[in-house]
Amino acid sequence: MSLASASRHRERTAPPLDGVRVLDFTHIVAGPFCTRILADLGAEVLHVETRSRTEGMGVHAGRQERRDARVHRNKKSITLNLKHERGQAIAARLASVADVLVENFSSGVMRRLHLDYESLRPSNPSLIYVSMSGFGHTGPRRDWTSMNMNLQGYSGLMLVTGSEGDPPTSVSNSWNDFIGGLHASFGILQVLMERQANGSGMYLDLSQAECSISTLGPLVLCGAANGENAPRLGNRSTSAAPQGCYPCAGGDEWCVISVQTNEQWTALCQLIGASEFGRDPRFASFTGRLRYHDEIDQKIRSWAVDLPKQEVEARLTAAGIPGERVRHADEVVESDDAGLGFHPLRAPGFEKPDLTALLPFTLSVSQRVPPISPATTGQHTHEALSDWLGLTADAIDDLERAGALV
Amino acid sequence: MARILDLAPHSAIYAGRLLAEAGHDVVRVEPPGGDAIRRLPPYLGGQPNIELGAYHQFFNAGKRSFTLDAASSEGLAVFRRLAVTADAIIGPLPPALTPDTLHAEQPHLVIAVLINDDIEEICRYARSGMMALTGQPGRVPMLMGGHVLYAATGLWVGVAMASALLTQQLRGVGQILTVDVQQCIEVFNEQAMSTYATTGRRADRRGHRGAITPVSGAFQASDGWWMLSVPNTAERWYRFLEWVQDPVLAANPSYAQEDGREAAKDVILDRIEKWSMSLKMREAVETAQSQGITSTPVQTPLDLVNDPQLTHRGFLQDVAIPNVGTVAAPAGAIASLLGRPASRAPLLGEHTTALLAELGYDGPERLALFERAVV
């Protein structure tokens, strides 16, 4: 194979975003999750950080800095003092050779730093500039601050989840941030396709609230048409009965069951020693079981409550009835599932390896990017300035002495 | 703009919608009796109607509908002709066709295959570890409502498709894309898994109280629920105290420190709950935001229909839906982002004739296909 065709071959199998430069001004969760997806797809993500202000999580005096894999893996790190005129200028120059810029600061921050889209566009008309804010940068709520849980509440998720009369029910993790980050990634990939055809960049003003509201789109549309909300179903289903979550032996141990067919219902009745239920004509059909769901739940509960959840799951599976134990994180970590999508990764400042998730999909031709341990803060400052801007060692030293690279 | 054939099950159907929002030609290939998702309630108008299922109306908006009995040999032949005109397919493929066979015949195609999808939604959620984090503390774990899990897994499929379409465009490379639907949800549980792996600690579900910022949660006001997150700095805590004017909170010096607030968070939140009962929700939210405290109303889907921010941003657009009328429809995050209009879902088989004509089937041939229930 000649060199030329070898390089075409490498190109052909390269990851989707090979050669794409992302200048990353994001922080906290939603933004970094988006740029991490881009890094996992092969982009060169340069994370702009600073030592002139601690971000809360990273820097602790007297201890090795903790760099968590969730935010920092597969990204390069440059430190720039954006309050310094020369630091700002370097940031603008990096943007002029970037393909994508992502930021999630509050309204006005990037403009004050002369790093807003209007400032950067003249020197890089093909730049794709993504702002990820809670509510978007236009509208009566453009200046509202937001956090994950607030947007879970705002989007409707917390009053759609749970049973009628329950308090608002959240997901106790950064759920909303992930949904925003994923939509942002999709948008960026789409605009990269469009740019390939027409050469121009674009400003993307992404509202994280709109992202999560979109995941509830069906119920918003239904509310708009019907003028009322659909009922809160809890763990019940509109097509399977019984369906629910039942306490098992021990504290906070549960199992879910979802009976899809009449055959599975008969099998369940036999399994739980309730054959009289299996003969009861009230429960013979799905609609009947839905009507008498409370009574059926009581029966299932009295069976499951004294059994370990692993036992409940095993018996259900053996009888061909859909059911799973409700796993805690430790059980997922220790299960086979973990090995498929999760990888241990050494992270600076952590004694034990951090566990990190990879993309949940593979491509048959495009190579997969392996997980790379988080860089330390500013680890790639010199490399990036040389690589992206062609600065000499002297020029970089000069910037350092001026305090522009902290 | 790519042509994408969409045969996705519930867990991937949002991907086609995202691609339609972005302006691609997404053809929903449905069995002649209609997509299963058309029968998922609730219904616009409140009565079962194969055109008006809310999940069909939203997830299939912007797509075309081509009805085909792809399991029959004649139907498979039609599908093959359609596939020749496509750039991508979201599977599963019709029974007699494998991804490898189709890819060998048409190497330019992107074909998405789903694995680990044969599990009920609630079972998927329980298995992932996420269900243990959803629900009120000490009470039953909860499935996320509104089939949000379908949207979440579909979102991953969308991102995967977009990356493969980009590669196809840049390098002329088709490929098979394999999405592990169970992993799509487990990935979201990374924080709890990371915490367990590095510290041995198990995360809890906190329900209407915050999981990360100590002084955060949903609180009941006199006229509804609202959310509050007090940024974890001394300055914001003092400003918050000035607003609340609670002598118990003000009297405890340990609360001035981050770790003091963390240690006493449930006690603090109990006090805020009492104070909140006499407030009016929207006023409380406005006051908090004006003080740099993150705050929002807790809304229902119906509340969102009248949301001033969504209205201003054009996220809600009037769409004419047959048999319903004009409805304020959510345009979708991607359409909103790219400045594209909102759409409605197709009627069953609305585009079958046009597509058959495009594929070169003349009038008599089309008639024969209809009469033989192939389309």
Interface residues (C-beta under 8 A of the other chain):
Chain A: E11 R12 P16 L17 I37 L41 G56 D68 A69 R70 F135 G136 T138 G139 P140 R141 D143 W144 T145 S146 M147 N148 M149 N150 L151 G153 Y154 S155 G156 L157 M158 L159 V160 T161 G162 D166 P167 P168 T169 S170 V171 S172 N173 S174 W175 F178 I179 L182 H183 S185 F186 G187 L189 Q190 V191 L192 M193 Q196 A197 L204 D205 L206 S207 A209 E210 C211 I213 S214 T215 L216 G217 P218 L219 V220 L221 C222 G223 A224 A225 N226 G227 E228 N229 A230 R232 L233 G234 N235 S237 T238 S239 A240 Q243 C245 P247 D252 W254 C255 V256 S258 Q260 P322 G323 E324 R325 V326 R327 H328 A329 D330 E331 V332 V333 D337 A338 L340 G341 F342 P344 F350 E351 K352 P353 D354 L355 T356 A357 L358 L359 P360 F361 T362 L363 S364 V365 S366
Chain B: Y14 L18 A22 L40 P41 P42 Y43 L44 G45 G46 A54 Y55 Q57 F58 F59 H103 I119 E120 E121 I122 C123 Y125 A126 R127 S128 G129 M130 M131 A132 L133 T134 G135 Q136 G138 V140 P141 M142 L143 M144 G145 G146 H147 V148 A151 A152 L155 W156 V157 G158 V159 A160 A162 S163 A164 L165 L166 T167 Q169 L170 R171 V173 G174 Q175 I176 L177 T178 V179 D180 V181 Q182 Q183 C184 E186 V187 F188 N189 E190 Q191 A192 M193 S194 T195 Y196 A197 T198 R202 A203 D204 R205 R206 G207 H208 G210 A211 I212 T213 S216 G217 A218 Q220 W225 W226 M227 S229 N232 Q289 G292 T294 S295 T296 P297 V298 Q299 T300 P301 L302 D303 L304 V305 P308 Q309 L310 H312 R313 F315 L316 I321 V324 V327 A328 A329 P330 G332 A333 I334 S336 L337 L338
